[in-house]
Amino acid sequence: MTLEPSQLDEKGKESFQNAEYDEAAEFFRQAVAGYALAKDNPAAAESKNNLSVAFLQAGKPQEALDATLGTDAFFESIQDVKRQALALGNQAAALEALNRFDEAVSAYERSAELFAQVNEGDLRALVLKSSAAIKLKKGKVSEAAFKMIGSLEAKDNPGFFDRLLKFFLRFVKK
């Protein structure tokens, strides 16, 4: 029995939830092929991003990067800004795992700009925090603090810890 691409996608998501990342990647890879055969390009690009996340969780950052490359341009071409931003975030995470930090920061920051355009504050905050973490690793403490402040300001519903951190970080701005 041959499964439809959407069924393969669902099996991939199930495997991912069960922390079976290699199995999830295989289902997503098959879904990408099925969607491509059916000429369902948006679904194929979405599955490529799912494949990227599965590879990253499986400890295969180069495969993760390869899977997601170009999906941001595709989503840009169909004017799907949110999925474009998500694709850039996936690329950035893979670049970070490959220790290509400058490229990762650039991709995270572009992703954050796009999330801001579509009012996705929490997702914007997430990618800004990732950018800040890289800057901190590289010893750029002031830049990291400014990124962290930006991420805290982007959150739609900051929690107690976020508000407390924002309070203390305001002293770095001065």
N, C-alpha and C positions, 0 to 999 in steps of 0.2 A: 504494500500500500504506500503510495507516494503522498507525502504531506504537502499541503499548500504553503506558500511562503509565510502567510500570516500564522499558520499553525506552527511552523518552524520558529518564527519569532517568539511565539508564546512559550514554546518548549525552551528556547534560549533564556527567556526571562525567568522561567521556573528554575532552570539549572543555575542561573546566576544567583537567585534568591537562596538556593541551597549551597552556595559557595563552591559550586562545581564549575569553575571558570573555563577550563579547557573544553568541557562538554558544551557549555554555553556558547563559547566562541565557534565551535563547529556548527551548532544550530544556526547561529547568526550568519555564518559564512554561507550556509546552504540557503538561508532566506535571501541574502543579497543576490545570490545567483538566480534564484527563482523570480525575485522582483525584477531583476535586469532582463531576464527572458520575457517576462510579461510587459516589459517597458514601463514599469511603475517606478519611475526615477525618484520621486519623493520618498517612497517607502524603501527603496534600495539605499538611498543616502542615509535615512534614519537607521536602517539595519547596520550600515557601515559604522555609524557612531556607536551603536550598541556593541558591535564587534570590537571596536576600539577599547571600550570600557572593560569588556571581558578580558581582552588580551592584557590590558594594564593590570588588572587584578590577578591575572595568572602569572605576572612577573615577566611579561614579554613587551617591553616598552617600544621597541622598534616596530614590531608588528602592529602595536596599537597606533603608532604614528602613521604607518603606511595605510592602515585601514581608514583613517579619518581624513587623510590629505585630500583636498579638493571638495569635501562636503560643504565646507563653509562657502566656497564660491558657488556651488550649486544652489544652496539655500539663499544666497544673495541674489542669484539670477531669478529666483521665483519670489523674491521679496518677502521671505520668511525670516525676519530679523531675529526672532527668539531662537529658532533652530540654528541660524548662522552663529549666534553667540555661543550656543551650547557646543557646536562643532569646534569653534575656536578654543573653548575651554577644554575640550577633550584633547585637542592638539597640544595645548599648553601643558596639560598634565603629563602627556607622553614625553614632550620635550624636557620637562622638569625631571622625569624619571631617567632620561638619557643624559642628565647633567648639562643640558644645553640651556643654561639658566637665562642668558640674555634673550634668546628667542622665546623662551617660556614666558618671561615677564612681558615681552611685547605682545604675545598672543593673549595673555590674561588681561592686559590693559585694553586691548581692542575688544575683547569679549565684554569687559565691564562697560565700555562706551556703548556697545550695542544693547546690553541689558538696560542701561539707563534710558535709551530711546524708547523701549517698550515697557517702561515702568516695572521692571522686575528687580526691585530693590534687594530682596534676599539673595537672589542669584548673583547680582552685582556684588553684593557684600562678600559672598563666598569666593569669587574670583579675585577680588581685591585683597582678601586675606591671604590667598595663595601667593599673590604677587609680593605682598609684604613679607611673607615667610621666606621667600627666596632672597629678598633684599637683606633680611636679617642674617641669613646664612652667609651672605657675601660680606657681612660686616658693615653694611650701610644702615646703621641704626636709625639715623634721622629720617632717611627716606622710608624705611620700614614703618616708623611711627606715623608718618604722614599717610601712608597707604592704609594703615590700620584705622586711623581716624576716618579716612574716606570710606572704608568698609563699614564702620560703625554708623556713620551718617547715612549710608545707603540702606541700612536695614529698615524694613517696613515696621516691624514690631520688636524693637530691641528688648532683650531680657534684662534682668537685674545686673548680671555680670557685664553685659555689653555697656549698660549705662555707667557702671562703676569704672570700667576700663576707659571709657570715653572721658570721664571726669579726670582721671589721672593723666591721660595722654594730652589733655589740653595744655598742660604745663610745658610739654615738649614744643608746642607750636610757638611759644613766646620767645 
